[in-house]
Amino acid sequence: MTESSHLALHLVIASSLFLMTEFLSPAQANAEPPASPMMTSAAAARHSDMIILTVDKKALQAELKTWPQNPAAASLLKRFRIAIGKAEGDKQQEGDNRTPEGIYFAQSHILGEKLPMKYGRKAIPIDFPNPIDRASGKTGHGIWLHGVDHDDRVDEAKVTEGCVAFYNADISSLANWLKGYQGVVVIAKDIQDVNRNADLTAVESRTLAWMKAWADRKVDDYVNFYRTDFRFGRMDLSAYSDFKRRVFSSYKNMKVTFDNLRVVTHPKYAVAFFNQDFHGDQRFSSIGRKALYWERNEKGEWNIRREVFENRRFEFMTFTDAELALLSDSSAGGVGSKDKKSPNL
C-alpha cells in the first residue's frame, strides 16, 4: 500500500507564484535608499523556460533546474534535501515501499488542509504508473512529493512508503515552480546516469526525424521509429501502421507542426515531449501536446514504445529575478548555501 492509499484525492488547485505582500511595507521602504532604475529593471526582468526536478535517491537530494531545448544551458535554481521509500530499489508493485525510478509529470497539487498531518503543508502527485510503468507490469498508485508532520522526519532519510518527502518550507516553495501537468520529475538511483549528452542528442535527433517523416507523409519511414511491441490503445504496431496509412492518405492537404520540444533521458527510457498541431484539409484539427516514450532495442537504437496525446499544451514557467531570490532564501532545512550554484539566467 502506498503512502496515499487511504486518499483518493485529485484536486485542481490554483497556486500563485509568490505573494506580493512579501515585499517591504511603506514604513520599511522609507527607511531604505530608493532603488535605482537599474535595480528596478533587474528585479523586474522576466525569464521563461521549462522546469525540471531531478531526484537522486543515492544522494538523498533533489535539484530544481530550468530545462531549455539545449540542456547544456540549463540553470540550477535550488537544491533540496529529501527522504524516500523505506525499501531499496525501483518500485515494482503495490505496497513494496519503494520509490519509483523514471520520468514523470507533476499532477494537480493537493493543499495541506486536505491532507492528513503526516503529509505536511502540500502534496504534488506524479503520474506513476506512467505508460512505461504499466507496459512493464508495475503496479501501485498515489506516489507524491509532499511535506512532513515534523521536519526531523526528512532527516531519517528512508521513511516513506514510496513517496519523496521534503521539509515543509521546501515543498511550499517547490509547489510554486513545479506546476501541475507542466513540471517534469525525474527520479533515479544515481542522478549521474540521467540526461547523458549522448542520449539527449540521440533521442532529440530521432524525434526530429520522426516529426519530419510524419510531416512528409512517409509512412514506412514513420512506422520504422516504433518498437515491435508498441501499442496504442487496443492497436498493436500492425494495426497502428494501417491506421496511420489511412490518415495520411485521407487528406489532400495535411499539415502538422511542433514546438516547445524537450527531451529527458533516464537509464531505463527517455521521453520527448512537445506541442503538436495537426490540420487536415479544412475538416479536422487536433491541437494539444504529445509525449513519446523511447526505449533502446537490442541493437541499442532508440524506438518508440508508447505515445500519449493530450488536449492541453506544454507551457513554460515565467519568473522574475525577484522571485528567484525568494526561492533561494525560502528553505529552512535544505542543502547549505555553500553547496548552491548561482543560476545562469
Secondary structure, 3 states (H helix, E strand, C coil): CCCCCCCCCCCCCCCCCCCHHHCCCHHHHHHCCCCCHHHHHHHHCEEEECEEEEEECCCCEEEEEECCCCHHHCCEEEEEEEEEECCCCCCCCCCCCCCCCEEEEECCCEEHHHCCHHHCCEEEEECCCCHHHHHCCCCCCCCEEECCCCCHHHHCCEEECCCEEECHHHHHHHHCCCCCCCCEEEEECCHHHCCCHHHHHHHHHHHHHHHHHHHCCCHHHHHCCECCCCEECCEEHHHHHHHHHHHHHHCCCEEEEEEEEEEEECCCCEEEEEEEEEEECCCEEEEEEEEEEEEECCCCCEEEEEEEEECCCCCCEEEEHHHHHHHHHCCCCCCCHHHCCCCCC
